[in-house]
């Protein structure tokens, strides 16, 4: 679908939504969409929401999240209502000269600076000239092939000796006893799970854990499981935050080495992101490292300008001395 057809479709959808919530917009011009510019999304009183307003709002949402946000009629309805209300309240504020109030003016200036700052950062990123990452991507792959390995499926069975109800020394001693019994009779591991394990899930899974990866299990447990090579192998006691585990390997499938072609785009995308991040950070550091002339008396006065606070606990106090001191 062309961008023009997509834009027209969005206009039609939004205009349809405006009709759907007419109870919220009784003062809206009945001719919305008739004789009005095609970029007008909705009108209520003197407030008009245009596609430019929607685009400005969309720019605040990460690009990957925009489709999900706008593909929701209720969310669109609420957004349009919110923008219409904001415009009418802002118009009332201008008529009351609130935009001339020094405190309000200061907030407007800060908001403007924030928007311009974000725009500058985006332009800075867009203007960065990227090098060819092909050779660098290949070097990254060759030098770190182990990173691009898909772990094989790993299933284990374990006995958990909890440290919640016993001290560490007793828990480890019991785990060592379980290890000894398991190695003597690995075919009777089910009985050891039933007799000793403190894992509450043992009644339904008999201590069997499938698809053991670091995304689902604590690292020490996964590392100990992956160290087992043949079905029936028993691990020594493994300490985690839950206690001590004695692990038996049930089954495992071979790891799969991904080819360079399979991971090429991922590597290049990461190298580009890293390059842009470093370039942007360099520019920001150059700004941060510029000489600062600080009015020390005014800086010190800020601590009580907005009201005194109770004395802080020295143990938790934050040392902010020198934060705005002159820099070379």
N, C-alpha and C positions, 0 to 999 in steps of 0.2 A: 504494500500500500504506500502511495506517495505521501510525502510530508504534507502536501497541500490537502489531499483527501483526508489525512489523519487529523489535521487542524480543523477542517470543516466538520468532521465527525465529532470532535471534541466540543465544538461550538454547539452543535445540535444536542448533544447529550447534556451539556450544562444548561442550555436554555430549557430543555425538558425538565431538568431538576428544579429550575427556578419556578416553573409552573407547579411542580409537586409540593413546594412548601410556600404556597401563596398565603397561607395563614400567618406566616412570619413576615410577609411582605405586603400587607394590605395597602400600603401607601405606594407601592411600586407602580410605575407607569404601565398601563395595560397594553401598550404598544411595543413592549420589549421585543426586539427581533423584527419589528415592522417599521421600516423607514429609519432604523438606527444603524450606525456603522457596524460592520460585520465583526469588529473586534470587541464590541460590548457584550459582556457575558451576562450581566444582570444590573438592574437599576432599582433603587429604593429611595424614595424622596429625591434629594439632590445628590445622592451617592451613586457612583457608577463604578462597577468593577469590570475591568477590561482584561483581555488576554495578556497584556503586558503586566498587569497586576499579578495574575496567576503565574506568569513566567518568573516574576521577581520572587514570589513565594517559593516556587519550585527550585530556584537556584540555591535556596537554603537547605535543601534536602539532598543528601548524597545521591549522585546520579543513579547508582544501582538500586536505590530504594524508591525512586520516583514512580516507576510503573506500578509497584504494589500500593503506594499511597494513593495514586489517582484512580486506580481501578477499583474504586469503592464508592458507590453512589451516596451513602450516608456521610462518608468523610468529605466528599465534594460539597454536599449540601451544607455541612457545618462550616467548611472553609469559606464558602461564598457568603454565608450569613455573618461570619466573623469579620470578613473584609468589609462588608457593607456597614456593619456596626462601627468598626474602627474609623471608617471614612466619615461617617456622620458625627461621631464624637469628636474627631479631630477637627472637623469643620466648626463645630460648636466652640471648641477650644480656641481656634483662631479668632472667631467673632468676639470672644471674651478676652482677646489679647493675651492669652496664656502663653503663646509662643514668644512673647516679649518678656516674660518673667525670667529673671536671671537664672534661677535654679532650673527651670524647665529648659531654657536656652542651653545651659550647660549639658543637660542630658541629651538634647538633640545633637549637640556638637560631638559628644562622645559616641552616640549611635552612628553618626555620619563617619567619624573616624574609624569605627569598627568595620563598617561596610566597605569603606575605601581600602582599609588594611587587607581585608579578605580578597578584594578585587585585585589589589596589587600582588598578593601572593599567588593568585591564580594566573595572572598574566606573567609573573616571573617564571612559574612552572612551564607555561605554554611557550615562552620565548627561549627556553633552554635548548641548545642544539645538542641532540643526542648522537653519540658516536655509533659505529656499527658494533653490535654486541655479539655477532656470530662467533668470532674466534674466542672471545672471552667466555661465551656460554659453553663452548666445547671444552675449554680448559676447566671450567667449573665442574662439568660433568665427569671428566676424566679424573680430576683430583678428588672428587667426593662421590664416587659411584655408590658408596655404601648408603648415602642419604637417599638414593633413588631406588631403594629396594622395597618391594611390597612384601611385608612379613607373611609367611604362610599361616594358615589357620592353626591355632594352638588350643588344645583342650587339656586341662589338668584337673586333678582332684586333690583337695587339701584338707588338712586337719588344722583348725585354728585353736591355739591355746591363748586365751585372752589374758591381758594384763590388767583388766579392770577389776577382777575379783581376787587377784593374787599378785604378790610382788614379782618384780622382774626376774629375780634369781630362781624362784620356784617355778615360774612359767617356763623359763629356759630349760630347767632340769627336766620338767615334764615333757617338753617338746623333744628333747634329746632321747628320752625314753621311747617316745612315739616313733622317732626316726629309727631307732634300733629295732623295734618290733616290726616296723614296716619293711625294712630291708631284709629281715629274717623271713617274713611271710608277705611279700608284696601282693599276693592274690587275696589277702584278707584285709585289704585297705578299707573296704566298706565298713567292716566291724570296728576298725580304729576310729573312723569318722563318727560312727554312732556312739561309741563309748567315750571318746575324749573331746571331740570338737565343740567349741563354744559358738560356732557360727550358727545363728538362728535359722538360716536358710537350709540347713542340712536336712530338715524333715522333708523338703520338696526336691532338693537337687542332689542329696547324698554327697555334698561337698564338691560336686563337679562344676567347674567353671569353663565355659566355652568362649571362643573368640577372645582370648587373653591378649589385650593390647594396652599400651600406656594411655590410650584415650579413655579406657574403661576401668583400669586397675592402677593401683599405686605402683610406682616405678620399680621398687625393690622386689615386689611380688612378680612382676613381669620379667625382670632380669633373671631372677632365680628360675622361673618357669622355662625361659628360653635357653638357659644353660643346660637343661636336661635334653639328652640326645635321642634316647631310645625309649619306646613305650615301656612303662614299668620302672623306669629310673626314679629314685627317691632323692629329694634334696635334703641338705642339712637344714636345721631350723633357720628360718628367715624372719628377721625382725621388721615389722611395719608398725604404723600407729595403732593397729588393732591388736597387736600381740605378736606371737611367734607362729609361723606357718611351717608345716611339713608338707611338701608338695610331691605328688606323684604325676609323672607324665602319662597321659592317656593316649593322645595322638597328636601328630603335627604333620603339616604338609610343607613342602619345600618353599623357601623364600623365592620370590621372582624378581630378577633384575630388570628394571625398566630400561628400554633402549633410549638413546639420545633423542630420537625422533618423538618418542612418547612424552618426554619431559621438556622438549625444546622450548615450547611457548611459555611454560611455567618459569623456566630459568631466565629467559629473556625478559619476561615481565618483571621478575624480581630484580634483575640487574638494572633495568630502567628505573624502577621505583627507588632503588638504592642510590642511583646516580642523581636523580632529581632531588631526593631528600638531602643528600650531601651538599648539592649546589645551593639549595634553598637555605640550609642551615649555615653555610658559609656566609651568605648574604646577611642573614639575621645576626650572626656573630659579629660581622663587621659593624653593624648598627649598634649592637650592645656594647662593643668595645670602644666606641667613641667616648671622648672626654666628657665628663658630666660635671657641671657646676651646680652644686646643691646648696640651698639655704638651710644650713644645719639647724638654725633656730626654728624655722617653720616646720622642718621635718620632725624635730623633736616634739613640737606642739601638736602634731597630728595624733599622738598617742592619747591625748585627753580632749581633743577638739570635739569629739562626738560623745563625751561623757566618760567619767572615770569608771574603771572596773575594779572589782575586788582583787586584792593582791594575789598573784599567781603562785602556785606551788613551785618553789625553786627547782624541784626535781623535774618538772614538766615545762618550765618556762622556755620560750623560744628566743634565742639570741639573734636579734636583727641588727645589731651594731655593724656599721660599715656597709650596709646594703647599698646606700646611695652615696658612699664616699667617693671623692674624686678619683678618677682612674687615669693612669698614664696613657 
